[in-house]
Amino acid sequence: MRDADLLRRAGEALYGDGDWRRPMARLLGPHHPDGPRDEVDPRSVSRWSNGGREIPDWVWPVLARLLRDRVADATEVARDIEAA
């Protein structure tokens, strides 16, 4: 299921139910295959999210890695809280 719904789920997992498109554009920028940038075009993320444009293949492994990193960071903080 690599589609707009999965992109939305990833965005909400990273940034909550609010506006996740612009933060995701900034998050993906440094990982762009044509070279790092401050952000990908936020309009592209919006088009991906509404099905108006196909989501590039490079986005999926980047999002998977970033989600795993977020989980690892959250787990570490939870351990620190429990140890305090």
C-alpha angles and dihedrals in degrees: 000000000000100000145107092289092056090047089052091049090051091047093050092046089054100038110014130244096311127083104322098160099083094043089049090052089055092045093052096045098084090050098052110135092227090058138294119300137169091259144336114253105287088216088062092055089048091051091047090051095052095043093250093122134024115258110243116246093237091065096068101061090043092053092046091053093046092049091050090049090051091051091050091050092048091049091052092050091048090053091050091050092049091048093051 
